[in-house]
Amino acid sequence: MSNLSYRSSQPDAWSLPRPHRDASQRYMTYGPIQPMDDRPGFWHRLFGAR
């Protein structure tokens, strides 16, 4: 087993998560919410009818 350790001056993402973004900022960045089953899945695209 190794006793090497890693130290960084920046805090870990688990101890300092990203700040909350409101819905309007999310909409401007990513666009409208997309339904999960809107597009056909990988296997349907691969083997499905064209």
N, C-alpha and C positions, 0 to 999 in steps of 0.2 A: 504494500500500500504506500502511496506517495504522501509526503507531508508538505508538498508545495501549496502555497496559498496565493490568492490573487487579491490585490488591494487596488482600489480605484478611488479617486477623489470625488467621483460622481455617485450620488445615492442610487440604490437599486430601484428598478421599476416597480417592484412589489411594495417597497416601503414608501415610495413617492410616486403614486400613479398620476396619469395625465389629468389636468383639470377638466371639469365638466364643461361641455359645450352645449349651448342651447339649441333648440330645434332649428331655428332659422340659420344658424351657422352651419349645422350639419347639412341642411338642405342646399345651401349655397356651395358646399364642398362636394357632396356626393350625389345630389339630385334627389328626386322623389324615391320613396321607399318602394322597392321591387318585391312582389310576392315570390316566395321561394319556389313554388311549383309553376311559375309562369313559362319557363323555358323547358324543353325536353331535357332529360338527363343524358349523361355521357353514353350509357349503353343504348338508349333509344336513338341518339344521334348516330351512333356507330352502326347499329344493325337495323334501324328503323327504315320505313319506306320513304322514298324521296318524292 
